[in-house]
Amino acid sequence: MYENEKIKLIRDKLKLTQQEVADQLGVSKQYLSKVETGQTELSKEKMKLFCDTYNVSFDWMFGTGPNMFRPADEYMERLFYYDNGSEYFRSIIKDYNIFIKYIKEFIEKKHPDATFENKLNTAYEIFSNNFCRGKVSLSVDNTKAWIEDKMSDKFFQQEILTVYYTFCKMDKYLL
């Protein structure tokens, strides 16, 4: 199966429209359609964003792994890899707790019936994406200021909701 077919398969499994995925990737619906039909390819950056956003295994996407979705602890393995001491790891946990607080509160305002698991998974995914991209500074004061600023950003709010809805759709798919 080719990468373009896998992208369409993931989109179909998660019951996402081309427009939803295109918006998340920052491309047009027409461009995504061309990607899905094999007329063009996603850039490496967009493919990484696709895999990160929808928890798709890089190994599976590029034909070397058996599992479509990444295990939930893949990011934790990356955190341990970067751990140069317990103080560094504690700062990561403190930053993560700040993400949990703000993202949980945001989701609860939009969806009071949200499950704890989906709120936590969303916070984890948003934190992991920003940690891996180097946007989280690993200083509690800086992280708190950073996320407080980001929480007023409509694009960041949309990112949170997109990740949250993805987990909700995965729950429905897995049931």
C-alpha angles and dihedrals in degrees: 000000000000125000092252090055091048092052090053091045092053092046091050094045091052090044092234124153122234087247093056093051093042091052091050091050095043095241133114123265088242091055091050089050089055090049092052092049092048096247092122139004134237115248116250089255093052092045090052090048090049092051093044094046096049098033092243118166112247089211092056093044092055095041103256103097136062100217122080095201127046119247111257093245099055091102091048088056088055090050091053090047090058093043108117094171143346094267091059091048091049090054090053091052091049091051091047091052089055090053091049092052097050099038093044091052092047093051092045090056092052097036114020090180094056114134119246090236093056092046091050093044090050093050090047093050094046091047093046093050092050094042092051091048090052095242095122109079100205093235115109094217092049093044092051092050091044095052094041087056093045093049089069092051111101092210091054090048089051090050090053092049093045091053091045092050090048090057090047091051091047089053090054092046094050095047 
